[in-house]
């Protein structure tokens, strides 16, 4: 490696206050910020200095993006590649890291708040349910970009766990058909969170079978997460952690009658 580097920063779901302190600090000091203008909230760029060069990557192919970052890094500039949410989920960062590495550019990654975390916060839910599912599956339905057969929705749905679907809101009816065909009840609680934490955020809570129509009536076709599972209507079960009768390393168990 040459000693030059690029920082990949998770911008968070939309609200500029949900970026990490470290991410904000890197934006404030950056000489170049490459960001997806179709996804990143413009308000987040307010953290950048007036002298920072801002490059919208929405219409730029991968190789051109790499060339821009390499040139800036080799010139000794502080370079930030800004991604929405958290870069580890559908961030397309692996290919960038590989190509940067071939040119001797090191990378560091600053995690961000994912939209699936922001959606849970806005819905005021816990994806994992005390006494119920302990698993949350983040996935997407196949479209122009394929999905491995073993990860098709009908196979994932068979687990009965909470499902959080990215990049699938334009296929809401197909999603519902897949899940019902896999055995999910038509009355399974479902939700759609459009642009979580953005000023124009919209939230729909309904049943699985009614979700597509509700989204159509709200004119939601993209930039939304679909959440399916009993976490949206929990039964009221309690976790063991704070149960008086449950002992652990910080508290002895008891009957709770004393």
Secondary structure, DSSP 4 states (H G I P E B T S, - for coil): --S-EEEEEE-BSS-GGGS-HHHHHHHHH-SEEEE-TTTS-GGGGGGS-TT-EEEE-TTS-HHHHHHHHHHHHHTT--EEEEESB-TTTT---HHHHHHHHHTT-EEEEE----HHHHHHHHHT--SS-TTS---EEEE---SSS---GGG-HHHHHTT--EEEESS-GGGHHHHHHHHHHTT--TT-EEEEEESTTSTT-EEEEEETTTHHHHHHHTT--SSEEEEESGGGG------STT-TT--BTTB----S--
